[in-house]
Amino acid sequence: MNTSKTDTGGWQARQRKNTVRLRYWTSAWVLSLAFAAFGPKLLWDFNTGLTILGVVINLAVGFGMIVANKQYVQGLDEMHRKIFLDAGALSLGIGLVCGLGYELLEDIKLIAFQPEISHLIILMCLTFLAGLIMGHRKYQ
Amino acid sequence: MKNRLKVLRAERDWTQARLAAELDVSRQTVNAIEKGKFDPSLPLAFKAARLFGMAIEDIFQDEEGP
């Protein structure tokens, strides 16, 4: 049985392909989000049909990004998948606890401003990034 | 879990990248397994055993023992 994959670079080639695909889908999703967010005001003066179209496109491209992300994770080898999963668990846990705590602060009048969902997204992204870095350092 | 991957690799004069390609994992994963920082799954351990033509227990040993 010929098991050599040195020349074809099986794992690396697959990983590169999945990363490029995820990058395209993520870029497309960011663009579609900007299109749906700024289009109504800047491009079509809140035309309802075009606004709905913008939102539908954003959701469709977002679904494509989710599928690309799933394929990316499935393409990882088992150690990298574990690092990804651990970082995801950390991000989800901190996002849930801090997100609800943040919302509570406004409800109980400890802060005067309305909590923004973007703050939670930033926190979860930073936590996920920190989790990935910690995971890679752990197995170095 | 202890393992003899590094020795077996050295006997064949293989690099970590070569072994990683043979096992279809990343070089970092091979490095982590060799250093005992990451325990491979059973399918990956069987794959390594098949690759070196040995029994799994001849490559991987439980550090705690019976």
N, CA and C atoms of all chains as a GROMACS GRO file, in nm:
protein
  618
    1MET      N    1   0.085  -0.121   0.000
    1MET     CA    2   0.000   0.000   0.000
    1MET      C    3   0.088   0.124   0.000
    2ASN      N    4   0.066   0.211  -0.094
    2ASN     CA    5   0.145   0.334  -0.098
    2ASN      C    6   0.075   0.442  -0.017
    3THR      N    7   0.135   0.478   0.096
    3THR     CA    8   0.070   0.576   0.183
    3THR      C    9   0.137   0.713   0.175
    4SER      N   10   0.239   0.724   0.090
    4SER     CA   11   0.315   0.848   0.088
    4SER      C   12   0.231   0.964   0.037
    5LYS      N   13   0.233   1.072   0.114
    5LYS     CA   14   0.161   1.192   0.073
    5LYS      C   15   0.256   1.311   0.071
    6THR      N   16   0.387   1.279   0.076
    6THR     CA   17   0.486   1.385   0.086
    6THR      C   18   0.480   1.477  -0.036
    7ASP      N   19   0.469   1.417  -0.154
    7ASP     CA   20   0.473   1.498  -0.275
    7ASP      C   21   0.344   1.577  -0.294
    8THR      N   22   0.232   1.518  -0.256
    8THR     CA   23   0.105   1.586  -0.280
    8THR      C   24   0.073   1.685  -0.170
    9GLY      N   25   0.138   1.670  -0.052
    9GLY     CA   26   0.113   1.761   0.060
    9GLY      C   27  -0.033   1.758   0.099
   10GLY      N   28  -0.090   1.638   0.120
   10GLY     CA   29  -0.233   1.618   0.145
   10GLY      C   30  -0.295   1.713   0.244
   11TRP      N   31  -0.245   1.708   0.369
   11TRP     CA   32  -0.307   1.790   0.474
   11TRP      C   33  -0.289   1.937   0.445
   12GLN      N   34  -0.168   1.975   0.407
   12GLN     CA   35  -0.138   2.117   0.383
   12GLN      C   36  -0.220   2.172   0.267
   13ALA      N   37  -0.228   2.094   0.159
   13ALA     CA   38  -0.303   2.140   0.042
   13ALA      C   39  -0.451   2.157   0.075
   14ARG      N   40  -0.504   2.060   0.149
   14ARG     CA   41  -0.645   2.064   0.187
   14ARG      C   42  -0.672   2.185   0.277
   15GLN      N   43  -0.578   2.206   0.371
   15GLN     CA   44  -0.592   2.315   0.465
   15GLN      C   45  -0.587   2.450   0.394
   16ARG      N   46  -0.494   2.460   0.300
   16ARG     CA   47  -0.480   2.586   0.225
   16ARG      C   48  -0.608   2.615   0.147
   17LYS      N   49  -0.661   2.512   0.084
   17LYS     CA   50  -0.784   2.526   0.004
   17LYS      C   51  -0.901   2.571   0.093
   18ASN      N   52  -0.915   2.505   0.209
   18ASN     CA   53  -1.024   2.540   0.301
   18ASN      C   54  -1.009   2.680   0.357
   19THR      N   55  -0.884   2.721   0.384
   19THR     CA   56  -0.859   2.855   0.438
   19THR      C   57  -0.895   2.961   0.335
   20VAL      N   58  -0.854   2.938   0.210
   20VAL     CA   59  -0.884   3.035   0.103
   20VAL      C   60  -1.036   3.045   0.084
   21ARG      N   61  -1.104   2.931   0.086
   21ARG     CA   62  -1.250   2.930   0.068
   21ARG      C   63  -1.318   3.008   0.183
   22LEU      N   64  -1.270   2.984   0.304
   22LEU     CA   65  -1.329   3.054   0.420
   22LEU      C   66  -1.302   3.204   0.411
   23ARG      N   67  -1.183   3.241   0.364
   23ARG     CA   68  -1.149   3.383   0.351
   23ARG      C   69  -1.243   3.451   0.249
   24TYR      N   70  -1.268   3.384   0.136
   24TYR     CA   71  -1.358   3.442   0.035
   24TYR      C   72  -1.499   3.460   0.091
   25TRP      N   73  -1.549   3.356   0.159
   25TRP     CA   74  -1.685   3.363   0.212
   25TRP      C   75  -1.697   3.470   0.321
   26THR      N   76  -1.594   3.480   0.406
   26THR     CA   77  -1.597   3.580   0.513
   26THR      C   78  -1.594   3.721   0.455
   27SER      N   79  -1.507   3.742   0.354
   27SER     CA   80  -1.500   3.873   0.289
   27SER      C   81  -1.634   3.907   0.224
   28ALA      N   82  -1.693   3.808   0.159
   28ALA     CA   83  -1.823   3.831   0.093
   28ALA      C   84  -1.930   3.864   0.197
   29TRP      N   85  -1.925   3.797   0.310
   29TRP     CA   86  -2.025   3.823   0.415
   29TRP      C   87  -2.009   3.964   0.472
   30VAL      N   88  -1.886   4.007   0.496
   30VAL     CA   89  -1.861   4.142   0.548
   30VAL      C   90  -1.914   4.245   0.446
   31LEU      N   91  -1.884   4.222   0.318
   31LEU     CA   92  -1.932   4.314   0.214
   31LEU      C   93  -2.084   4.317   0.209
   32SER      N   94  -2.146   4.198   0.218
   32SER     CA   95  -2.293   4.192   0.210
   32SER      C   96  -2.356   4.258   0.334
   33LEU      N   97  -2.286   4.249   0.448
   33LEU     CA   98  -2.336   4.313   0.570
   33LEU      C   99  -2.330   4.466   0.554
   34ALA      N  100  -2.219   4.514   0.499
   34ALA     CA  101  -2.205   4.658   0.475
   34ALA      C  102  -2.310   4.705   0.375
   35PHE      N  103  -2.334   4.623   0.272
   35PHE     CA  104  -2.434   4.652   0.170
   35PHE      C  105  -2.573   4.664   0.233
   36ALA      N  106  -2.607   4.568   0.319
   36ALA     CA  107  -2.739   4.568   0.384
   36ALA      C  108  -2.752   4.681   0.487
   37ALA      N  109  -2.639   4.718   0.550
   37ALA     CA  110  -2.644   4.819   0.655
   37ALA      C  111  -2.646   4.962   0.599
   38PHE      N  112  -2.563   4.986   0.497
   38PHE     CA  113  -2.549   5.124   0.446
   38PHE      C  114  -2.627   5.149   0.318
   39GLY      N  115  -2.662   5.040   0.248
   39GLY     CA  116  -2.736   5.054   0.123
   39GLY      C  117  -2.864   5.135   0.135
   40PRO      N  118  -2.951   5.102   0.231
   40PRO     CA  119  -3.079   5.173   0.241
   40PRO      C  120  -3.062   5.325   0.250
   41LYS      N  121  -2.963   5.369   0.324
   41LYS     CA  122  -2.945   5.513   0.344
   41LYS      C  123  -2.868   5.578   0.228
   42LEU      N  124  -2.763   5.508   0.182
   42LEU     CA  125  -2.671   5.571   0.087
   42LEU      C  126  -2.701   5.539  -0.059
   43LEU      N  127  -2.767   5.424  -0.086
   43LEU     CA  128  -2.782   5.382  -0.225
   43LEU      C  129  -2.926   5.385  -0.277
   44TRP      N  130  -3.024   5.341  -0.198
   44TRP     CA  131  -3.159   5.329  -0.255
   44TRP      C  132  -3.268   5.395  -0.169
   45ASP      N  133  -3.230   5.485  -0.084
   45ASP     CA  134  -3.324   5.568  -0.008
   45ASP      C  135  -3.437   5.486   0.058
   46PHE      N  136  -3.398   5.382   0.128
   46PHE     CA  137  -3.489   5.298   0.208
   46PHE      C  138  -3.602   5.233   0.127
   47ASN      N  139  -3.575   5.205  -0.001
   47ASN     CA  140  -3.672   5.129  -0.081
   47ASN      C  141  -3.690   4.991  -0.017
   48THR      N  142  -3.813   4.957   0.021
   48THR     CA  143  -3.837   4.836   0.101
   48THR      C  144  -3.791   4.709   0.029
   49GLY      N  145  -3.824   4.698  -0.100
   49GLY     CA  146  -3.787   4.578  -0.176
   49GLY      C  147  -3.637   4.557  -0.179
   50LEU      N  148  -3.563   4.664  -0.208
   50LEU     CA  149  -3.417   4.653  -0.216
   50LEU      C  150  -3.356   4.626  -0.077
   51THR      N  151  -3.420   4.684   0.026
   51THR     CA  152  -3.370   4.662   0.162
   51THR      C  153  -3.386   4.515   0.201
   52ILE      N  154  -3.504   4.458   0.169
   52ILE     CA  155  -3.526   4.315   0.198
   52ILE      C  156  -3.427   4.230   0.119
   53LEU      N  157  -3.406   4.267  -0.008
   53LEU     CA  158  -3.310   4.194  -0.091
   53LEU      C  159  -3.170   4.196  -0.028
   54GLY      N  160  -3.132   4.314   0.022
   54GLY     CA  161  -3.001   4.326   0.088
   54GLY      C  162  -2.988   4.234   0.208
   55VAL      N  163  -3.095   4.228   0.287
   55VAL     CA  164  -3.094   4.143   0.407
   55VAL      C  165  -3.090   3.995   0.368
   56VAL      N  166  -3.169   3.959   0.265
   56VAL     CA  167  -3.172   3.819   0.220
   56VAL      C  168  -3.035   3.777   0.167
   57ILE      N  169  -2.973   3.866   0.089
   57ILE     CA  170  -2.839   3.835   0.037
   57ILE      C  171  -2.740   3.816   0.153
   58ASN      N  172  -2.750   3.903   0.252
   58ASN     CA  173  -2.661   3.894   0.368
   58ASN      C  174  -2.679   3.760   0.441
   59LEU      N  175  -2.805   3.719   0.459
   59LEU     CA  176  -2.831   3.592   0.526
   59LEU      C  177  -2.781   3.473   0.444
   60ALA      N  178  -2.802   3.480   0.312
   60ALA     CA  179  -2.760   3.370   0.224
   60ALA      C  180  -2.608   3.357   0.224
   61VAL      N  181  -2.539   3.471   0.213
   61VAL     CA  182  -2.392   3.467   0.213
   61VAL      C  183  -2.342   3.424   0.351
   62GLY      N  184  -2.412   3.467   0.456
   62GLY     CA  185  -2.376   3.425   0.592
   62GLY      C  186  -2.388   3.275   0.608
   63PHE      N  187  -2.492   3.216   0.548
   63PHE     CA  188  -2.507   3.072   0.554
   63PHE      C  189  -2.391   3.004   0.482
   64GLY      N  190  -2.352   3.061   0.367
   64GLY     CA  191  -2.237   3.007   0.294
   64GLY      C  192  -2.110   3.012   0.378
   65MET      N  193  -2.095   3.121   0.453
   65MET     CA  194  -1.977   3.135   0.539
   65MET      C  195  -1.976   3.029   0.649
   66ILE      N  196  -2.096   3.001   0.703
   66ILE     CA  197  -2.106   2.899   0.809
   66ILE      C  198  -2.064   2.762   0.753
   67VAL      N  199  -2.113   2.731   0.631
   67VAL     CA  200  -2.077   2.602   0.569
   67VAL      C  201  -1.926   2.596   0.545
   68ALA      N  202  -1.869   2.709   0.496
   68ALA     CA  203  -1.723   2.712   0.470
   68ALA      C  204  -1.646   2.694   0.600
   69ASN      N  205  -1.698   2.754   0.708
   69ASN     CA  206  -1.631   2.740   0.838
   69ASN      C  207  -1.637   2.596   0.887
   70LYS      N  208  -1.752   2.532   0.864
   70LYS     CA  209  -1.768   2.391   0.904
   70LYS      C  210  -1.668   2.304   0.827
   71GLN      N  211  -1.656   2.330   0.697
   71GLN     CA  212  -1.561   2.253   0.616
   71GLN      C  213  -1.418   2.278   0.662
   72TYR      N  214  -1.391   2.404   0.700
   72TYR     CA  215  -1.257   2.439   0.750
   72TYR      C  216  -1.224   2.359   0.875
   73VAL      N  217  -1.318   2.355   0.969
   73VAL     CA  218  -1.294   2.284   1.095
   73VAL      C  219  -1.280   2.134   1.071
   74GLN      N  220  -1.364   2.080   0.981
   74GLN     CA  221  -1.355   1.937   0.951
   74GLN      C  222  -1.224   1.901   0.883
   75GLY      N  223  -1.164   2.000   0.815
   75GLY     CA  224  -1.038   1.975   0.745
   75GLY      C  225  -0.917   1.982   0.836
   76LEU      N  226  -0.936   2.038   0.957
   76LEU     CA  227  -0.824   2.047   1.050
   76LEU      C  228  -0.782   1.909   1.099
   77ASP      N  229  -0.657   1.893   1.137
   77ASP     CA  230  -0.620   1.766   1.198
   77ASP      C  231  -0.668   1.766   1.344
   78GLU      N  232  -0.655   1.652   1.412
   78GLU     CA  233  -0.722   1.640   1.542
   78GLU      C  234  -0.669   1.735   1.648
   79MET      N  235  -0.540   1.768   1.645
   79MET     CA  236  -0.490   1.860   1.747
   79MET      C  237  -0.541   2.003   1.722
   80HIS      N  238  -0.538   2.044   1.596
   80HIS     CA  239  -0.586   2.178   1.565
   80HIS      C  240  -0.737   2.190   1.587
   81ARG      N  241  -0.809   2.080   1.563
   81ARG     CA  242  -0.953   2.081   1.588
   81ARG      C  243  -0.980   2.098   1.738
   82LYS      N  244  -0.896   2.033   1.819
   82LYS     CA  245  -0.911   2.046   1.965
   82LYS      C  246  -0.882   2.190   2.009
   83ILE      N  247  -0.777   2.249   1.953
   83ILE     CA  248  -0.743   2.388   1.987
   83ILE      C  249  -0.860   2.479   1.949
   84PHE      N  250  -0.915   2.456   1.829
   84PHE     CA  251  -1.027   2.537   1.780
   84PHE      C  252  -1.149   2.520   1.871
   85LEU      N  253  -1.176   2.396   1.909
   85LEU     CA  254  -1.291   2.367   1.995
   85LEU      C  255  -1.275   2.429   2.133
   86ASP      N  256  -1.156   2.418   2.190
   86ASP     CA  257  -1.129   2.477   2.322
   86ASP      C  258  -1.146   2.630   2.318
   87ALA      N  259  -1.092   2.690   2.211
   87ALA     CA  260  -1.104   2.837   2.196
   87ALA      C  261  -1.251   2.876   2.180
   88GLY      N  262  -1.326   2.795   2.104
   88GLY     CA  263  -1.468   2.822   2.084
   88GLY      C  264  -1.546   2.812   2.214
   89ALA      N  265  -1.512   2.711   2.295
   89ALA     CA  266  -1.581   2.693   2.423
   89ALA      C  267  -1.552   2.811   2.516
   90LEU      N  268  -1.428   2.856   2.517
   90LEU     CA  269  -1.389   2.970   2.600
   90LEU      C  270  -1.464   3.096   2.556
   91SER      N  271  -1.466   3.116   2.425
   91SER     CA  272  -1.532   3.234   2.369
   91SER      C  273  -1.683   3.233   2.397
   92LEU      N  274  -1.743   3.116   2.379
   92LEU     CA  275  -1.888   3.103   2.403
   92LEU      C  276  -1.921   3.126   2.550
   93GLY      N  277  -1.842   3.067   2.640
   93GLY     CA  278  -1.866   3.082   2.783
   93GLY      C  279  -1.851   3.226   2.828
   94ILE      N  280  -1.741   3.288   2.789
   94ILE     CA  281  -1.718   3.427   2.829
   94ILE      C  282  -1.822   3.519   2.765
   95GLY      N  283  -1.856   3.489   2.639
   95GLY     CA  284  -1.958   3.570   2.571
   95GLY      C  285  -2.092   3.564   2.642
   96LEU      N  286  -2.130   3.444   2.685
   96LEU     CA  287  -2.258   3.425   2.752
   96LEU      C  288  -2.259   3.496   2.889
   97VAL      N  289  -2.157   3.467   2.968
   97VAL     CA  290  -2.152   3.523   3.104
   97VAL      C  291  -2.139   3.676   3.100
   98CYS      N  292  -2.042   3.724   3.023
   98CYS     CA  293  -2.019   3.869   3.019
   98CYS      C  294  -2.132   3.941   2.944
   99GLY      N  295  -2.186   3.877   2.840
   99GLY     CA  296  -2.293   3.939   2.763
   99GLY      C  297  -2.416   3.962   2.849
  100LEU      N  298  -2.456   3.859   2.922
  100LEU     CA  299  -2.574   3.874   3.009
  100LEU      C  300  -2.545   3.969   3.126
  101GLY      N  301  -2.422   3.963   3.178
  101GLY     CA  302  -2.383   4.055   3.285
  101GLY      C  303  -2.386   4.199   3.239
  102TYR      N  304  -2.338   4.221   3.117
  102TYR     CA  305  -2.335   4.354   3.058
  102TYR      C  306  -2.478   4.408   3.040
  103GLU      N  307  -2.566   4.323   2.991
  103GLU     CA  308  -2.706   4.360   2.972
  103GLU      C  309  -2.770   4.394   3.107
  104LEU      N  310  -2.734   4.314   3.208
  104LEU     CA  311  -2.789   4.334   3.342
  104LEU      C  312  -2.749   4.470   3.400
  105LEU      N  313  -2.626   4.513   3.369
  105LEU     CA  314  -2.577   4.641   3.421
  105LEU      C  315  -2.671   4.756   3.385
  106GLU      N  316  -2.724   4.748   3.262
  106GLU     CA  317  -2.815   4.854   3.220
  106GLU      C  318  -2.952   4.840   3.289
  107ASP      N  319  -2.997   4.714   3.301
  107ASP     CA  320  -3.127   4.688   3.364
  107ASP      C  321  -3.131   4.737   3.509
  108ILE      N  322  -3.019   4.720   3.579
  108ILE     CA  323  -3.018   4.759   3.720
  108ILE      C  324  -2.958   4.898   3.741
  109LYS      N  325  -2.948   4.972   3.628
  109LYS     CA  326  -2.908   5.114   3.631
  109LYS      C  327  -2.766   5.138   3.683
  110LEU      N  328  -2.678   5.042   3.658
  110LEU     CA  329  -2.538   5.066   3.696
  110LEU      C  330  -2.462   5.136   3.584
  111ILE      N  331  -2.514   5.126   3.461
  111ILE     CA  332  -2.458   5.204   3.351
  111ILE      C  333  -2.572   5.281   3.287
  112ALA      N  334  -2.538   5.398   3.230
  112ALA     CA  335  -2.643   5.486   3.178
  112ALA      C  336  -2.669   5.464   3.029
  113PHE      N  337  -2.576   5.394   2.962
  113PHE     CA  338  -2.590   5.377   2.816
  113PHE      C  339  -2.646   5.240   2.781
  114GLN      N  340  -2.696   5.230   2.658
  114GLN     CA  341  -2.753   5.105   2.607
  114GLN      C  342  -2.640   5.010   2.566
  115PRO      N  343  -2.635   4.887   2.619
  115PRO     CA  344  -2.530   4.793   2.577
  115PRO      C  345  -2.538   4.764   2.427
  116GLU      N  346  -2.423   4.760   2.362
  116GLU     CA  347  -2.417   4.737   2.217
  116GLU      C  348  -2.377   4.592   2.190
  117ILE      N  349  -2.446   4.529   2.093
  117ILE     CA  350  -2.412   4.391   2.057
  117ILE      C  351  -2.270   4.383   2.001
  118SER      N  352  -2.225   4.495   1.939
  118SER     CA  353  -2.090   4.495   1.880
  118SER      C  354  -1.983   4.478   1.987
  119HIS      N  355  -2.009   4.530   2.107
  119HIS     CA  356  -1.911   4.512   2.216
  119HIS      C  357  -1.896   4.364   2.251
  120LEU      N  358  -2.008   4.294   2.250
  120LEU     CA  359  -2.006   4.151   2.281
  120LEU      C  360  -1.931   4.073   2.172
  121ILE      N  361  -1.958   4.111   2.047
  121ILE     CA  362  -1.891   4.043   1.934
  121ILE      C  363  -1.739   4.064   1.943
  122ILE      N  364  -1.699   4.188   1.972
  122ILE     CA  365  -1.555   4.218   1.985
  122ILE      C  366  -1.495   4.134   2.098
  123LEU      N  367  -1.564   4.128   2.212
  123LEU     CA  368  -1.515   4.050   2.326
  123LEU      C  369  -1.499   3.903   2.289
  124MET      N  370  -1.601   3.848   2.219
  124MET     CA  371  -1.595   3.706   2.181
  124MET      C  372  -1.483   3.680   2.081
  125CYS      N  373  -1.464   3.773   1.987
  125CYS     CA  374  -1.356   3.756   1.888
  125CYS      C  375  -1.220   3.759   1.957
  126LEU      N  376  -1.202   3.855   2.049
  126LEU     CA  377  -1.073   3.866   2.119
  126LEU      C  378  -1.049   3.743   2.206
  127THR      N  379  -1.157   3.695   2.271
  127THR     CA  380  -1.144   3.576   2.355
  127THR      C  381  -1.108   3.454   2.271
  128PHE      N  382  -1.173   3.442   2.155
  128PHE     CA  383  -1.145   3.330   2.066
  128PHE      C  384  -0.999   3.333   2.019
  129LEU      N  385  -0.955   3.455   1.983
  129LEU     CA  386  -0.817   3.472   1.939
  129LEU      C  387  -0.720   3.434   2.051
  130ALA      N  388  -0.749   3.481   2.173
  130ALA     CA  389  -0.663   3.449   2.288
  130ALA      C  390  -0.663   3.297   2.311
  131GLY      N  391  -0.779   3.234   2.296
  131GLY     CA  392  -0.789   3.089   2.314
  131GLY      C  393  -0.705   3.014   2.212
  132LEU      N  394  -0.706   3.061   2.087
  132LEU     CA  395  -0.625   2.997   1.982
  132LEU      C  396  -0.476   3.011   2.014
  133ILE      N  397  -0.436   3.131   2.056
  133ILE     CA  398  -0.294   3.154   2.089
  133ILE      C  399  -0.252   3.065   2.206
  134MET      N  400  -0.337   3.059   2.311
  134MET     CA  401  -0.304   2.976   2.427
  134MET      C  402  -0.295   2.828   2.388
  135GLY      N  403  -0.387   2.784   2.302
  135GLY     CA  404  -0.387   2.645   2.256
  135GLY      C  405  -0.259   2.610   2.180
  136HIS      N  406  -0.220   2.701   2.091
  136HIS     CA  407  -0.099   2.674   2.012
  136HIS      C  408   0.026   2.674   2.102
  137ARG      N  409   0.027   2.762   2.200
  137ARG     CA  410   0.142   2.765   2.291
  137ARG      C  411   0.146   2.638   2.376
  138LYS      N  412   0.028   2.591   2.416
  138LYS     CA  413   0.020   2.471   2.501
  138LYS      C  414   0.082   2.350   2.432
  139TYR      N  415   0.059   2.337   2.302
  139TYR     CA  416   0.105   2.218   2.230
  139TYR      C  417   0.235   2.240   2.152
  140GLN      N  418   0.302   2.354   2.176
  140GLN     CA  419   0.426   2.384   2.103
  140GLN      C  420   0.537   2.289   2.141
  141MET      N  421   0.119   1.007   2.805
  141MET     CA  422   0.148   0.884   2.732
  141MET      C  423   0.284   0.896   2.662
  142LYS      N  424   0.370   0.796   2.687
  142LYS     CA  425   0.501   0.796   2.621
  142LYS      C  426   0.486   0.735   2.482
  143ASN      N  427   0.580   0.770   2.393
  143ASN     CA  428   0.577   0.706   2.262
  143ASN      C  429   0.717   0.703   2.201
  144ARG      N  430   0.732   0.617   2.101
  144ARG     CA  431   0.863   0.600   2.038
  144ARG      C  432   0.867   0.660   1.898
  145LEU      N  433   0.776   0.750   1.871
  145LEU     CA  434   0.767   0.806   1.736
  145LEU      C  435   0.898   0.871   1.691
  146LYS      N  436   0.960   0.946   1.783
  146LYS     CA  437   1.082   1.018   1.746
  146LYS      C  438   1.194   0.919   1.709
  147VAL      N  439   1.204   0.811   1.787
  147VAL     CA  440   1.306   0.710   1.761
  147VAL      C  441   1.280   0.640   1.628
  148LEU      N  442   1.154   0.602   1.608
  148LEU     CA  443   1.118   0.532   1.485
  148LEU      C  444   1.139   0.621   1.362
  149ARG      N  445   1.109   0.748   1.380
  149ARG     CA  446   1.129   0.844   1.272
  149ARG      C  447   1.278   0.859   1.242
  150ALA      N  448   1.357   0.869   1.349
  150ALA     CA  449   1.502   0.887   1.332
  150ALA      C  450   1.564   0.764   1.264
  151GLU      N  451   1.514   0.645   1.299
  151GLU     CA  452   1.566   0.522   1.237
  151GLU      C  453   1.547   0.522   1.086
  152ARG      N  454   1.441   0.587   1.044
  152ARG     CA  455   1.413   0.594   0.900
  152ARG      C  456   1.466   0.721   0.835
  153ASP      N  457   1.528   0.804   0.919
  153ASP     CA  458   1.584   0.931   0.871
  153ASP      C  459   1.474   1.020   0.811
  154TRP      N  460   1.360   1.019   0.875
  154TRP     CA  461   1.249   1.101   0.828
  154TRP      C  462   1.244   1.232   0.907
  155THR      N  463   1.200   1.338   0.842
  155THR     CA  464   1.176   1.463   0.913
  155THR      C  465   1.035   1.458   0.973
  156GLN      N  466   1.008   1.552   1.062
  156GLN     CA  467   0.871   1.561   1.117
  156GLN      C  468   0.771   1.588   1.006
  157ALA      N  469   0.814   1.668   0.909
  157ALA     CA  470   0.723   1.703   0.798
  157ALA      C  471   0.689   1.578   0.717
  158ARG      N  472   0.789   1.491   0.697
  158ARG     CA  473   0.766   1.368   0.621
  158ARG      C  474   0.668   1.277   0.695
  159LEU      N  475   0.691   1.263   0.827
  159LEU     CA  476   0.600   1.178   0.906
  159LEU      C  477   0.459   1.238   0.908
  160ALA      N  478   0.453   1.371   0.920
  160ALA     CA  479   0.323   1.438   0.919
  160ALA      C  480   0.249   1.410   0.789
  161ALA      N  481   0.323   1.417   0.678
  161ALA     CA  482   0.260   1.390   0.548
  161ALA      C  483   0.211   1.246   0.540
  162GLU      N  484   0.290   1.154   0.594
  162GLU     CA  485   0.251   1.012   0.591
  162GLU      C  486   0.125   0.988   0.675
  163LEU      N  487   0.115   1.062   0.786
  163LEU     CA  488   0.000   1.043   0.876
  163LEU      C  489  -0.116   1.136   0.841
  164ASP      N  490  -0.094   1.225   0.745
  164ASP     CA  491  -0.196   1.322   0.702
  164ASP      C  492  -0.238   1.416   0.817
  165VAL      N  493  -0.139   1.462   0.890
  165VAL     CA  494  -0.162   1.563   0.995
  165VAL      C  495  -0.059   1.673   0.977
  166SER      N  496  -0.066   1.776   1.062
  166SER     CA  497   0.031   1.886   1.050
  166SER      C  498   0.162   1.849   1.120
  167ARG      N  499   0.269   1.920   1.082
  167ARG     CA  500   0.398   1.896   1.147
  167ARG      C  501   0.391   1.930   1.296
  168GLN      N  502   0.314   2.034   1.328
  168GLN     CA  503   0.299   2.075   1.468
  168GLN      C  504   0.237   1.962   1.552
  169THR      N  505   0.145   1.889   1.491
  169THR     CA  506   0.080   1.779   1.563
  169THR      C  507   0.179   1.666   1.589
  170VAL      N  508   0.261   1.634   1.490
  170VAL     CA  509   0.364   1.532   1.509
  170VAL      C  510   0.459   1.575   1.620
  171ASN      N  511   0.499   1.701   1.618
  171ASN     CA  512   0.589   1.754   1.722
  171ASN      C  513   0.527   1.742   1.861
  172ALA      N  514   0.399   1.779   1.873
  172ALA     CA  515   0.331   1.772   2.002
  172ALA      C  516   0.318   1.628   2.051
  173ILE      N  517   0.292   1.536   1.959
  173ILE     CA  518   0.281   1.394   1.998
  173ILE      C  519   0.417   1.342   2.044
  174GLU      N  520   0.521   1.375   1.967
  174GLU     CA  521   0.655   1.329   2.004
  174GLU      C  522   0.697   1.379   2.142
  175LYS      N  523   0.659   1.502   2.173
  175LYS     CA  524   0.695   1.560   2.302
  175LYS      C  525   0.603   1.515   2.415
  176GLY      N  526   0.500   1.438   2.382
  176GLY     CA  527   0.407   1.388   2.483
  176GLY      C  528   0.308   1.494   2.529
  177LYS      N  529   0.296   1.602   2.451
  177LYS     CA  530   0.204   1.708   2.492
  177LYS      C  531   0.063   1.684   2.440
  178PHE      N  532   0.053   1.601   2.337
  178PHE     CA  533  -0.079   1.571   2.281
  178PHE      C  534  -0.090   1.421   2.258
  179ASP      N  535  -0.196   1.363   2.309
  179ASP     CA  536  -0.219   1.220   2.288
  179ASP      C  537  -0.304   1.198   2.163
  180PRO      N  538  -0.254   1.118   2.070
  180PRO     CA  539  -0.331   1.098   1.946
  180PRO      C  540  -0.458   1.016   1.970
  181SER      N  541  -0.552   1.031   1.879
  181SER     CA  542  -0.674   0.949   1.887
  181SER      C  543  -0.637   0.805   1.851
  182LEU      N  544  -0.728   0.715   1.879
  182LEU     CA  545  -0.704   0.574   1.847
  182LEU      C  546  -0.683   0.553   1.696
  183PRO      N  547  -0.768   0.613   1.609
  183PRO     CA  548  -0.744   0.595   1.464
  183PRO      C  549  -0.605   0.643   1.421
  184LEU      N  550  -0.559   0.757   1.478
  184LEU     CA  551  -0.428   0.808   1.438
  184LEU      C  552  -0.317   0.717   1.491
  185ALA      N  553  -0.336   0.664   1.612
  185ALA     CA  554  -0.237   0.572   1.669
  185ALA      C  555  -0.230   0.443   1.583
  186PHE      N  556  -0.345   0.395   1.539
  186PHE     CA  557  -0.346   0.276   1.451
  186PHE      C  558  -0.277   0.307   1.319
  187LYS      N  559  -0.299   0.427   1.270
  187LYS     CA  560  -0.237   0.468   1.144
  187LYS      C  561  -0.084   0.466   1.157
  188ALA      N  562  -0.036   0.520   1.270
  188ALA     CA  563   0.109   0.521   1.295
  188ALA      C  564   0.160   0.378   1.306
  189ALA      N  565   0.084   0.292   1.374
  189ALA     CA  566   0.126   0.152   1.390
  189ALA      C  567   0.134   0.083   1.254
  190ARG      N  568   0.036   0.107   1.169
  190ARG     CA  569   0.037   0.048   1.034
  190ARG      C  570   0.157   0.100   0.955
  191LEU      N  571   0.182   0.230   0.968
  191LEU     CA  572   0.292   0.291   0.893
  191LEU      C  573   0.426   0.229   0.929
  192PHE      N  574   0.448   0.205   1.059
  192PHE     CA  575   0.576   0.150   1.103
  192PHE      C  576   0.574  -0.003   1.109
  193GLY      N  577   0.460  -0.062   1.077
  193GLY     CA  578   0.450  -0.209   1.077
  193GLY      C  579   0.467  -0.268   1.216
  194MET      N  580   0.414  -0.200   1.316
  194MET     CA  581   0.428  -0.246   1.454
  194MET      C  582   0.292  -0.248   1.522
  195ALA      N  583   0.291  -0.310   1.642
  195ALA     CA  584   0.168  -0.306   1.722
  195ALA      C  585   0.160  -0.170   1.792
  196ILE      N  586   0.038  -0.128   1.818
  196ILE     CA  587   0.018   0.003   1.882
  196ILE      C  588   0.096   0.014   2.014
  197GLU      N  589   0.090  -0.094   2.093
  197GLU     CA  590   0.155  -0.088   2.226
  197GLU      C  591   0.308  -0.087   2.217
  198ASP      N  592   0.361  -0.119   2.098
  198ASP     CA  593   0.507  -0.109   2.081
  198ASP      C  594   0.549   0.035   2.051
  199ILE      N  595   0.453   0.118   2.017
  199ILE     CA  596   0.483   0.259   1.987
  199ILE      C  597   0.438   0.349   2.102
  200PHE      N  598   0.319   0.321   2.152
  200PHE     CA  599   0.262   0.407   2.258
  200PHE      C  600   0.251   0.328   2.388
  201GLN      N  601   0.300   0.388   2.495
  201GLN     CA  602   0.289   0.322   2.626
  201GLN      C  603   0.225   0.416   2.727
  202ASP      N  604   0.138   0.358   2.807
  202ASP     CA  605   0.073   0.434   2.914
  202ASP      C  606   0.175   0.462   3.023
  203GLU      N  607   0.194   0.588   3.059
  203GLU     CA  608   0.295   0.624   3.160
  203GLU      C  609   0.257   0.577   3.300
  204GLU      N  610   0.126   0.569   3.327
  204GLU     CA  611   0.083   0.531   3.462
  204GLU      C  612   0.106   0.382   3.487
  205GLY      N  613   0.088   0.302   3.385
  205GLY     CA  614   0.114   0.159   3.398
  205GLY      C  615   0.010   0.088   3.482
  206PRO      N  616   0.021  -0.050   3.489
  206PRO     CA  617  -0.077  -0.126   3.566
  206PRO      C  618  -0.053  -0.111   3.717
   0.00000   0.00000   0.00000
